[in-house]
Amino acid sequence: MTGAQVRRLALALPQGTEQDHHGNPSFRVRGRIFATLPDEAHLHVMVGEHEIRAAAAADPSAYEQVWWGKRLAALRVDLAVAEADAVREPLAEAWRRKAPPALVRAHDDSATN
């Protein structure tokens, strides 16, 4: 998977936008970062600690834990190794964690109708 493919996935999420974050692309929903591309080979996805630990344990060749000080902050995805679904699913989960609840409900309602 490439950075361009990640960008398409992130921007396809409701109200997904791209904005600079310290010189790197970040993907946001209503101003809240749900993922960043620190370089073209990796994606940082802001999912929960449980998801970070589980993914890193399940496939250490594709995933790593990202620490910010003493806090487990993100899941690092090696885009050369990870399959498309292995990128799409955590990206969508990170979006859900950062999006306002009403937007998540509207998205869920439109997906089931």
N, C-alpha and C positions, 0 to 999 in steps of 0.2 A: 504494500500500500504506500502511496506517496503523500506528501504534504498537501498537494492539490486535491487528492481524493478525500483526505480528512477535512479539508476546508469545505468541500461540497457537502459532506455529511453534516458538519456542524452548522453550516448556514441554512441547511434544509430544515433544521429544527425550528419550531415556532419562535419568532422574534429573535432568532440567532443572529448575532452581529459579530464582525471582526474588528478588533481595535489593537493598536500597538500596546505592548506591555514590556517596558524596559528593552526596547529594540526587537522584540519578537512578537509574532502574531498571538493574540489571545482571542478566544471565542466566548461571547457573553450573551446573557439573556437579561434584559433590562438593567444593564450595567454590571451584573455580577458574573465574574469569570467562572466558567465551567471547564475550560481546557486551554492549554497553551501548546505552541509548537516551538520548543527551545532551539530546535534545528530541524532540518528536513528529514532526519532519520528517526526522530522520537516525538512522541506526544505525551504530555502530562495531562491526566484526567483527574478532576477533583471529585472522586467518589468517596464513600465512607471508608473508615478504617477497616471494617470487616471485609469489604470488597477488595481493598488494596491487599490485605494480608492473604486472602484466599486466592486471588489471581497470581500473586507473586509465588505462592507455594505450589500452585497447580502447574504453572509453566514459567519457570525462572529464565528460560531462554527468551521469552517474549515480554515478560513483565518484571519490574523492579519497584521497590518501595522508594518514595521520595520523602525525605524528612526536611522539615523547615524548623531548625532548632531542635526542640524536644518533641515536636508535634509531627505525627505521620500525616503528610499534607496531600499527597497525590499518588497516582499510579503512573509509572513511566512505562510507555509502550514502545517496544522496538518495532518500528513500522516495516522493516525488512523481514521480520519473522512472523508477526501477528497476521492472522487471517482477517478478512474483512469483517466478519461477525464479531471477532474478538476486539475489534476497534469500535464498531457500531454500538454494541451493547453497553460498554462502560461510558461511551460518549453520551448516549441517551440517558443513562442513569445519572450522570453528572449534571446534565441539563435539568432533569427532574428535581435534583437536590437544590438547584439554584433558582429555578423559575418560581414565580409566585404561584401559590396553590390554585388560584382561579384559572391561571393559564394552563397548568397541568391538567386540571379537570376538563377544561374546554378541549384540550388536545386529546385526552382519553375518550371524551364523548364523541369527538369527530372520528376517532379511529374505530369505534364500535358501531357507528351508524353508517 
